[in-house]
């Protein structure tokens, strides 16, 4: 897989919560967990399963941080 994005993080799928249209895919990246909301169709096309290796590809123009 070759991508133009520079923020590609390898991990392991630890949970897939399927909704009506989208799924929340949780990826363990070495103790921290990243959650992505993707379509159910994308989950099926990628053949994502818990325990498999996958990548989080982060493409964002802004990263916001908040504090109370």
C-alpha positions in Angstrom: 0.0 0.0 0.0 1.4 3.4 -1.0 -0.2 6.6 0.3 0.6 10.3 0.2 -0.4 10.7 3.8 2.6 10.8 6.2 0.8 9.9 9.4 0.4 6.1 9.0 0.3 4.2 12.3 0.4 0.4 12.5 -1.8 -1.4 15.1 -4.1 -4.2 15.8 -7.9 -4.2 15.5 -9.3 -4.7 19.1 -13.0 -4.0 18.5 -15.5 -3.3 15.7 -18.8 -1.9 16.8 -21.2 -2.1 13.8 -24.1 0.4 13.6 -26.8 0.8 11.0 -24.6 2.6 8.5 -21.2 3.1 10.1 -18.8 1.1 12.3 -16.5 2.2 15.0 -13.1 0.5 14.5 -10.8 0.5 17.5 -7.1 0.1 16.8 -4.5 -0.6 19.5 -1.3 1.2 18.6 1.0 0.0 21.4 -1.1 0.7 24.5 -3.1 3.7 23.2 -6.3 3.1 21.2 -7.4 5.1 18.1 -11.1 4.9 17.1 -12.2 5.5 13.6 -15.8 5.8 12.3 -16.0 4.2 8.8 -18.8 2.8 6.7 -19.9 -0.8 7.2 -19.2 -1.2 3.5 -15.6 -0.2 4.0 -15.2 -2.7 6.9 -16.5 -5.4 4.6 -14.4 -4.4 1.6 -11.2 -4.3 3.8 -12.2 -7.6 5.5 -11.4 -6.1 8.9 -11.5 -8.6 11.8 -10.6 -8.3 15.5 -7.0 -9.4 16.1 -5.7 -8.5 12.6 -3.1 -5.9 11.8 -4.3 -2.7 10.2 -3.2 0.9 9.8 -4.7 4.2 11.0 -4.0 6.8 8.4 -4.4 10.3 9.8 -5.0 13.2 7.3 -6.0 16.4 9.0 -5.3 20.0 8.5 -6.1 20.8 12.2 -5.6 19.1 15.5 -7.5 20.7 18.4 -6.7 20.3 22.1 -9.1 21.4 24.8 -8.9 21.7 28.6 -11.4 22.4 31.4 
